[in-house]
């Protein structure tokens, strides 16, 4: 299941890979000695009381966030509906929530 979700997220990000790589290179140049790893989506699975929970975190520019969120949601819903279907527990409609973590830079 995790592999199917990862593939769905990768499809959603395919068009933005070059933009993210450009941003990573700028960060690497501007931050000097700070090691900037790849800007890639990350997934985590967690077994909850209601079933298996999938958490997806991904980098996105603010101006692209709405488009990327919609694309990721569409790709995941397509994957859930693909054979063999992934069964949603507790509801016929999956719950997809956007959690935005916009951390403020710490003042020196």
C-alpha positions as CSV (number, residue, x, y, z in Angstrom):
1,X,0.0,0.0,0.0
2,X,2.7,2.5,0.9
3,X,4.4,1.9,-2.5
4,X,1.1,2.7,-4.3
5,X,0.7,6.0,-2.3
6,X,4.4,6.9,-3.0
7,X,3.9,6.3,-6.7
8,X,0.7,8.5,-6.6
9,X,2.6,11.4,-4.9
10,X,5.6,11.0,-7.3
11,X,3.2,11.3,-10.2
12,X,1.7,14.5,-8.7
13,X,5.2,16.0,-8.3
14,X,6.6,15.0,-11.6
15,X,6.1,18.4,-13.2
16,X,7.6,20.3,-10.2
17,X,10.8,18.3,-9.8
18,X,13.0,20.8,-11.7
19,X,11.5,23.7,-9.8
20,X,12.2,22.0,-6.5
21,X,15.8,21.1,-7.5
22,X,16.4,24.7,-8.5
23,X,15.1,25.8,-5.1
24,X,17.4,23.2,-3.4
25,X,20.4,24.5,-5.3
26,X,19.6,28.1,-4.3
27,X,19.3,27.0,-0.7
28,X,22.6,25.2,-0.9
29,X,24.3,28.2,-2.4
30,X,22.8,30.7,0.0
31,X,23.1,28.7,3.2
32,X,26.8,27.8,2.6
33,X,27.9,25.1,5.0
34,X,24.3,23.8,5.7
35,X,23.7,20.4,4.1
36,X,20.5,20.7,2.1
37,X,19.1,17.3,1.2
38,X,16.7,16.5,-1.6
39,X,13.4,18.2,-1.5
40,X,11.2,15.1,-1.9
41,X,7.8,14.1,-0.5
42,X,7.9,11.8,2.5
43,X,5.3,9.3,3.6
44,X,4.7,7.6,7.0
45,X,2.3,4.9,7.9
46,X,0.7,4.7,11.3
47,X,-1.7,2.2,12.7
48,X,-4.5,4.1,14.4
49,X,-7.7,2.9,16.1
50,X,-9.7,3.7,12.9
51,X,-7.3,1.9,10.6
52,X,-4.1,2.6,8.7
53,X,-3.2,6.3,8.5
54,X,-0.9,7.6,5.8
55,X,0.8,11.0,6.4
56,X,2.4,12.7,3.4
57,X,4.7,15.6,3.9
58,X,6.0,17.5,0.8
59,X,7.8,20.7,0.0
60,X,5.9,23.2,-2.0
61,X,6.3,26.9,-2.9
62,X,3.4,29.0,-1.4
63,X,2.3,30.1,-4.8
64,X,2.0,26.5,-6.0
65,X,0.4,25.0,-2.9
66,X,-3.2,24.9,-4.0
67,X,-2.3,23.3,-7.3
68,X,0.0,20.7,-5.8
69,X,-2.5,19.9,-3.0
70,X,-5.3,19.3,-5.5
71,X,-3.0,17.2,-7.7
72,X,-1.8,15.0,-4.8
73,X,-5.4,14.5,-3.6
74,X,-6.5,13.5,-7.1
75,X,-3.6,11.0,-7.6
76,X,-4.2,9.4,-4.1
77,X,-7.9,9.1,-4.8
78,X,-7.2,7.4,-8.2
79,X,-4.8,5.0,-6.4
80,X,-7.4,4.2,-3.7
81,X,-9.9,3.4,-6.5
82,X,-7.5,1.3,-8.6
83,X,-7.6,-2.5,-8.4
84,X,-7.0,-4.1,-6.1
85,X,-8.9,-1.4,-4.3
86,X,-7.8,-0.1,-1.0
87,X,-10.6,-0.3,1.5
88,X,-11.4,2.9,3.5
89,X,-12.3,2.1,7.1
90,X,-15.1,3.9,8.9
91,X,-16.4,5.8,5.9
92,X,-17.1,5.4,2.2
93,X,-15.3,8.7,1.6
94,X,-11.7,9.1,2.6
95,X,-10.8,11.9,4.9
96,X,-8.1,14.1,3.5
97,X,-6.9,16.9,5.6
98,X,-4.3,19.6,4.8
99,X,-1.9,20.3,7.6
100,X,0.3,23.3,6.8
101,X,3.4,23.7,8.9
102,X,4.8,27.2,8.2
103,X,7.4,27.6,10.8
104,X,8.6,31.1,11.5
105,X,12.4,31.6,11.3
106,X,13.9,31.9,14.7
107,X,15.3,35.4,15.5
108,X,18.9,35.6,16.4
